[in-house]
Amino acid sequence: MIDFITFCDYTGTFAFAISGIRLASAKQFDWFGAYVVGLVTAVGGGTIRDILLNATPFWMEQTSYLTVSALALLFVIIFRKYVIRLNNTFFIFDAIGLGLFGVVGIAKTLEFGFPMWVAIVMGTITGSFGGMMRDILINEEPLIFRKDIYALACVFGGGVYYLCMLAGLNPSITQFAAALGIFLARIIAVKYHISVPVLKGEE
């Protein structure tokens, strides 16, 4: 059986790739262009994290991440009339990827011996920076810079992770609780229109 972090890694890759491909399809990208957007969405945040940790980017050591992203493209192609037409599809897959990747980033940073506050920063980068690259590629204002609770959901999940560690919970339970915390924070913020105040310039 695979461990929970490996499950998060591959499931997050699949979910984030679908979210990127879903938006690329709305922009009428061709299959290759959609694959590139999906791949960048899936590996972008983790690549920045690994560079900051002075590690080889994870996808350069395993081709499986490229394969999973290709499977996500195939999934969208086969089920496109369901995936593309549903307005909430992107949101759900993006929220899932955000939660799973946030936990992957935290766990990997802790394995490298960094303190918890660094792990929370790296978890936030892992979860949200792929989406930022996706938005730039499709010429949209990055979601992370809007008033939506997005990156801050990863920070919240990091807090859950830390509290579970202090409570001495099993690592898998800790990781699941943190991923669920990020996912729910994102869902609740959107459902109840909870947002960060906008910084207004001179009128």
N, C-alpha and C positions, 0 to 999 in steps of 0.2 A: 504493500500500500504506500502511496505517496504521502508525504507530510503535508500539513495544512498550508504552509508557506508556498510549496511547489504548486499545490492546487490553486492558491490565490494568484500565483504568478501567471499560470497558463489561462486560467479563467478570466483574469483581468486583461490579459493580452487579447483574448478573443472578444471580450466585451468592448474594450476600447477601440479595437480595430473596426468592429461593426459600427460604433458611433461615428468614427471618422469616415468610413465608407458610406454610411447613411447620409451624412452631410455632403460628401462629394457627389453623390448621386443627385442631390437636390440642385447642385451647381452644374449638372450635365457633364461631369468628367467622364472620360473613357475608362475602360476597365483597368488599364495600367495606372492611370492617374489616381483612380479611386484606391487601388492597392497601395500606392505610395502614401497617400493621405492616411489610410488605415494603419499602415506600418509605422509611420512617424508618430501617430497618435499613441500607438501601443508601446513603442520603445523609446520615445523622446525623453520622457521624464526620467526613466531609469538610466538612460545614457548620461544625462547631465549629473545624476546622482553618482554614478560610478566614476565619472571623471573627477568630481569633487572628492571622492573617497580614494582617489589615486588607484583605481582598479580598472581592469580591462572591461569595457562595456559588455554586459552580459550576452547580448545577442551575437557578438563576434566570436563567442566560444561555443555556441549551440545554434544550429540552423533551425531548430524546432520553432523558434519565435517567428521566423520568416514563414515557416510552414503554417503555423496557427493563423497568422494574418491572411495567408492565401485561402485557408479554409473559411475564414470570416467573409472574404470576398465571395467565395463560392456559395456560402450560406445566403448572402444578400441577393446574389444572382438568382438562385433557385426559388427563394421565398420573397422576391422583391415586391410583389403586389401586396404582401402583408407588411413587410418591414418598412418599405419606403412610404407607403400611404398612411401609416400610423404615426401621428404627430408625436406621441409620447414614447415611441421606440427609442429615439436618440437619447432622450432624457433618462430612461430606465437603464440602458446599457452604459451610459456615461456615469451614472451614479454608482452602478455596480463596479465598474472599472476604477472609479475614484476610491471607493472603500477598500477594494482588494489591493490595489497598488500602494495605497497609503500605508497599509500594514506591511507589505513587502519591503518598502523603503525603510520603515522603522526597524524591522527585524534585521535587515542586512547591515544597517549602520551600527546597531548594537553588537552584532557579530564582529565588527571591525574594532570594537573597543571604545567607541565614542560615547560620551554621556547622553543622557536621555534628551536634553534640549536639542542637541545636534540631530538625534534620531528623529525628533518631531519635525525639524526643518527639512531633513532629507525625505521623510515620508510625505511631506507637503509637496516638495519638488517632484517626487516620483509620481504622485497622484495627479498633480495639476498641470505640470509643464508640458506633458504630451498634448493635452487639450489646447494649451496656448499655441503650440506649434501648428496644430491642426487648424485653428482659427486663422492664423496668419496665412497658411497655405491656401485656404479657401476665401481669403480676403474678407474676413469678418473681424469685428472688434473682439479681442480675446475675452472669453467668459470670465477669466480670473480677474480682469480689471473692471468688470461691471459691479454693480451693487449686490449681485447675487451672492449668497453664502456658498462659496465653492472651495477655495483654498482653506478658508477658516473651518470648514467641515473636517478637513484633514488634521488641523490643529486640535479640534475637539476630540477626534479619534485618538490622537496621540496622548491626550490627557486621560482618556479611558484606558489606554494601554498601560500607562504609568501607574494608575490607581490599581489596576488588576495585578500588576507586578508587585506592588507594595502589599497587596492582600495575599500574595503567595499562590495565586491561581496557576493551574496548569498552563504551559505556554500556548497550546492549541486553543484553549478556552479564552485566554488573554487575547490572542490574535483574532479569534472569531468575534469577540465582544467589541474590539476596536474597529474592525471592518464594518460590523453592524452599526456601531455608533456613527461612523462617517456616513454610511448609506442613509440612515434615518435622519441625521442632521441635515443632509441635502434635501431629502424628500419633504421633511417638515417645513424647512425654510421656504421651499417653493410653494407648498400647499397653503401655508398661512402667510405668504408674502413677507417673510422676515428678511430684512436686508441690512446691509451696512450703509450708514448715512453717506450721502454723496457730498464730496468736497466741491463746493461751488466757488467759482471765481467772482470777480467783480461784475456786477450787472450794469 
